[in-house]
Amino acid sequence: MKKEKLYRQGDVLLRKVSKIKGGKVYSEVKDKILARGEVTGHNHRIEGAKARVLRSASGQLLVELEEPAKLVHEEHGTIELEAGNYEVIRQREYDPIKERLVSD
């Protein structure tokens, strides 16, 4: 069984995928922010010259890295990412009314 490559930084999880699914419309996230810190103002962001963060119409974030890059946040250790494609998964917390994303 092949192990998935996973990278977690706080409430953000990146899962390496073989390719980004075609047939969907994506818009580029120019500031490369994966999650904004509503409480602290610190953001989970990708740093790398050949890195792109894409958002699908449904809000799903994906990361394309042509070369190694960094996942940075002021309160967490920097994570070195290898080149490739990643799906961004946000941690959710229980609320009896609705599902919601965890905020920093």
N, C-alpha and C positions, 0 to 999 in steps of 0.2 A: 504494500500500500504506500503510495506516494504522500509524503508529508507536505502540507501547505506551508508557505512562508507567511508568517503573520508578524506584524509589528504593532505594538500597543504603546501609546503615549497618552496617559490620563484616560479621558473618555473617548479617544479616537483610536480606531483599529484599522490598519491597512492590511488587506489580504492581496497577495500577489496573484494575478490571473494571467493566463496565457495570452489573451488578446481582449481588446475592447470590442464588444458586440457591435457589429455594423447594423445599418438600417435605422438607427436612432439619430435624432438631431441633438447635438451637443453645443453648448455655448461655452466659451473659454472664460474662466475666472482669472482675470488679469492680476489680482493681488496675490493669488496662489494661497489664499486662506481656506483651510479645511473646516475650522470651527472657531467661532469668535467667543472670547471670554466675556460674558455679560457682566460678571461680578468684578473680575480683576482687570479686564481690558487687555489681557494677554491672549494672543491668538496662536492656534496650531497652524503652522504654515510650512510650505515647501520652499526651500531655497536651492536654486540650481539654475544655471543659464539655459539648459536644454530641458527644462521641466515645464509641463503643461498640466493645469487642473481643469477638468471639464465637468460641466453640470448637464444632466439630461433634463428633459422636459418635466420628468417626475421629481426632480430634485436630487437624484443620485449623483454623488461626486465620484470621479475617476481621476487617476493620476497617470500621466505618461512621462516616463523618464528615458531620454535617449542616452543619458550617462548618469553615473551615480549622483545623488543629491542628498539633502538633509531635511529631516522633519524636525522643526524647531518650535520650542515653547519656553518662555522665560522661567517657568516653575518646574519643568521636567527636563531630564537629560536629553540632549540632542541625539537623534537616531540617524545613523548612516544608512541610506537606502541604496540598493543596487539598481542598475538600469532595468527597466521593465514596465509593466502595467500593473496598476493597483486599484482595487475597489476600496472606497472609504466607507467604513461602518461606524456609526455613532452609537455610543452606549445610551440606552434608554432606562428610564426609571418608572416604577409602578405608580400609577395614579388611578384610583377607582373610577374616575370619570373618563380619562383618555390616556393614551400613551404619550409620553413626552421625552424629549432629549435631555440628557444631563447637561447642565451648564456649569462652567467654571466660576 
